[in-house]
Amino acid sequence: MSKIYFVMPAYNEAENIEDVVKSWHPIVEKCGSDCRLVIANDGSKDNTFQIMKDLEERYSQFVPLDKPNSGHGATVLYLYRYAMENGAEYVFQTDSDGQTNPDEFWQMYENCEKYDFQIGTRGGRQDGASRVFVTKTLRLVVWFMFHEWVKDANTPFRLMKCEKLKAIMDVIPQDYFLCNVAISAIAVKWNYSIGWYPITFKPRQGGVNSINMKRIFKIGVKALGDFRKINAKL
């Protein structure tokens, strides 16, 4: 059995976090006793972390972490480093808002030795037109900056070999907000073997989305500069 760490960032997810742990923990258990479900509370202003601590007593392979707020991308990278420092062979990342379907993980699990990276593609998304617009824009930006066409660069549903992931993380900033975009683009550019899978992407199951269009624009402007720096390293 491979040692897989399932990792999720969480920010103000008090309405979702219990259902998310309940739905994903059985998947982790089936993958093996060395596997873990690790959720990092990114400085939530609600009682997300307290709920996580209460759930820890009921779910033996669940690891709740708490950290100061640093944003989604930096927290995802923090979780990737945590998984690798604890000997994970693979890391699976999704978000803690209940938008992804745990049962769709198995299509990736069956091919974990075949591919270096396996990434979901979101068709028929149910999370709003603005998010669809951002995904399509990111695809164009990635092509412009990296000269690679990536189907869905920022999907929060991905299974990755830690050995290959570490090599990519060595060339991106440690606190990079759009880390999964950069990781996907570099994986394609370096000709890693990649499996793409259509996945279900539901509406947010509760709580409030912390990203709005004004913030997305600011992130995008900064990302262009960061992409240039990454390209220089490549």
C-alpha positions in Angstrom: 0.0 0.0 0.0 1.2 3.5 -0.8 1.4 6.1 1.9 -1.0 8.9 0.9 -1.6 12.1 2.7 -4.9 13.7 1.9 -4.5 17.4 2.6 -6.9 20.3 2.8 -6.7 24.0 3.7 -9.5 25.4 5.8 -10.6 29.0 6.4 -13.9 29.8 8.2 -15.3 26.4 7.3 -17.3 25.7 10.5 -20.4 24.9 8.5 -18.7 22.4 6.3 -15.8 20.9 8.2 -17.6 18.1 10.0 -19.3 16.8 6.9 -16.0 17.0 5.0 -14.1 14.9 7.6 -17.0 12.4 7.8 -17.0 11.9 4.0 -13.3 11.8 3.4 -12.0 9.8 6.4 -13.5 6.4 5.2 -11.6 6.9 1.9 -8.3 7.5 3.9 -9.0 4.4 6.0 -9.5 2.2 2.9 -6.2 3.4 1.4 -4.2 2.1 4.4 -3.3 2.6 8.1 -0.3 4.7 7.2 -2.5 7.2 5.3 -3.7 10.4 6.9 -6.3 13.1 6.4 -4.6 16.4 7.3 -6.5 19.7 7.4 -4.7 22.9 8.2 -6.8 25.7 9.8 -5.5 28.9 8.2 -6.3 31.3 11.0 -10.1 31.0 10.8 -12.1 33.7 12.6 -14.9 31.2 13.4 -14.6 27.9 15.4 -13.4 25.8 12.6 -10.3 24.6 14.5 -12.3 23.7 17.7 -14.6 21.5 15.6 -11.6 19.9 14.0 -10.1 19.2 17.5 -13.3 17.6 18.6 -13.4 15.4 15.4 -9.8 14.2 16.1 -11.1 12.1 19.0 -13.5 10.2 16.7 -11.4 9.8 13.6 -8.1 8.0 14.2 -6.4 9.0 10.9 -7.4 12.6 11.0 -4.7 15.2 11.8 -5.9 18.8 12.5 -3.3 21.5 12.3 -3.5 25.1 13.2 -1.5 28.0 11.8 -1.6 31.8 11.4 -3.5 33.1 8.4 -1.3 33.1 5.2 -3.8 32.5 2.4 -4.9 29.5 0.4 -1.8 28.9 -1.7 0.7 29.3 1.2 -1.4 26.9 3.3 -1.5 24.3 0.5 2.3 24.5 0.1 2.6 24.2 3.9 0.5 21.0 3.7 2.6 19.6 0.9 5.7 20.1 2.9 4.1 18.6 6.0 3.2 15.5 3.9 6.7 15.1 2.5 8.3 15.7 5.9 6.2 12.8 7.3 7.2 10.4 4.6 4.2 10.5 2.3 4.8 8.9 -1.1 1.8 10.6 -2.6 -0.2 13.7 -1.7 -3.8 14.2 -2.6 -5.2 17.8 -2.3 -8.7 19.0 -2.3 -10.5 21.8 -0.5 -12.6 21.7 2.7 -15.8 23.4 1.3 -17.5 20.2 0.2 -17.5 21.0 -3.5 -15.7 17.8 -4.6 -16.9 14.2 -4.5 -14.8 11.7 -2.5 -16.0 8.7 -4.6 -14.2 10.2 -7.6 -10.9 9.7 -5.9 -10.8 6.0 -6.7 -10.3 6.6 -10.5 -7.0 8.3 -9.5 -6.0 5.7 -6.9 -6.3 2.9 -9.4 -3.7 4.6 -11.6 -1.3 6.1 -9.0 1.7 4.1 -10.2 1.0 4.9 -13.8 1.1 8.7 -13.6 3.3 11.3 -11.8 0.3 13.6 -11.5 -3.4 13.1 -11.8 -5.6 16.2 -12.0 -9.3 16.7 -12.1 -11.0 18.8 -14.8 -14.1 20.7 -13.9 -16.8 20.5 -16.5 -20.4 21.8 -15.9 -19.3 23.6 -12.8 -21.9 24.7 -10.3 -20.0 27.4 -8.4 -20.8 30.5 -10.5 -20.0 32.2 -13.8 -17.2 34.3 -12.2 -15.3 31.2 -11.2 -15.6 29.7 -14.7 -14.3 33.0 -16.2 -11.3 32.9 -13.9 -10.5 29.3 -14.8 -10.6 30.1 -18.6 -8.5 33.2 -18.1 -5.9 31.3 -16.1 -5.7 28.8 -19.0 -4.8 31.6 -21.3 -2.3 33.2 -18.9 -0.6 29.9 -18.4 -0.3 29.4 -22.2 1.1 33.0 -22.5 3.6 32.7 -19.7 4.7 29.0 -20.0 3.7 28.2 -23.6 1.8 25.2 -22.4 -1.9 24.4 -22.7 -3.2 23.1 -19.4 -6.7 21.8 -19.2 -7.6 23.0 -15.7 -4.5 24.3 -14.0 -6.0 25.2 -10.6 -8.3 22.2 -9.8 -8.4 21.4 -6.1 -8.6 17.7 -6.8 -5.1 16.2 -7.5 -3.0 13.2 -6.7 0.7 13.7 -7.0 3.9 11.7 -6.5 5.8 13.5 -3.7 9.2 12.9 -5.5 8.0 14.8 -8.5 6.2 17.4 -6.5 9.2 18.3 -4.5 11.3 19.0 -7.6 8.6 21.5 -8.7 8.3 23.1 -5.3 12.0 23.9 -5.4 11.4 26.5 -8.1 8.2 28.3 -6.9 7.9 30.8 -4.1 7.2 29.3 -0.7 4.1 31.4 -0.1 2.8 31.5 -3.7 -1.0 32.0 -3.8 -1.5 30.3 -7.2 0.7 27.4 -6.3 -1.4 24.7 -8.0 -1.5 26.7 -11.2 2.3 26.9 -11.3 2.6 23.2 -10.3 0.3 22.1 -13.1 2.0 24.3 -15.7 5.5 23.1 -14.7 4.4 19.4 -14.6 3.2 19.8 -18.2 6.3 21.7 -19.3 8.6 19.1 -17.8 6.7 16.3 -19.6 5.7 14.5 -16.4 3.2 11.8 -17.0 -0.2 13.3 -16.3 -3.7 11.8 -16.1 -6.7 14.1 -16.5 -10.1 13.2 -15.2 -13.5 14.9 -15.4 -14.8 15.5 -11.9 -18.0 16.8 -10.3 -17.7 20.3 -8.9 -20.7 21.2 -6.7 -21.8 24.5 -5.3 -20.2 25.5 -2.0 -22.0 23.4 0.7 -22.0 26.2 3.4 -20.2 29.3 4.6 -19.1 32.2 2.5 -16.5 32.3 -0.3 -13.6 34.5 0.8 -12.5 35.3 -2.8 -14.3 38.0 -4.7 -13.6 39.5 -8.2 -11.7 42.5 -6.8 -9.3 40.2 -4.9 -9.0 37.9 -7.9 -7.9 40.8 -10.0 -5.2 41.7 -7.5 -4.0 38.1 -7.3 -3.9 37.9 -11.0 -1.7 41.0 -11.4 0.8 39.7 -8.8 0.7 36.2 -10.4 2.0 37.6 -13.7 5.1 39.0 -12.0 5.6 35.7 -10.1 5.1 33.7 -13.3 8.0 35.6 -14.9 10.3 34.9 -11.9 9.4 31.2 -12.1 10.0 31.1 -15.8 13.4 32.6 -15.2 14.3 29.8 -12.9 13.0 27.2 -15.4 
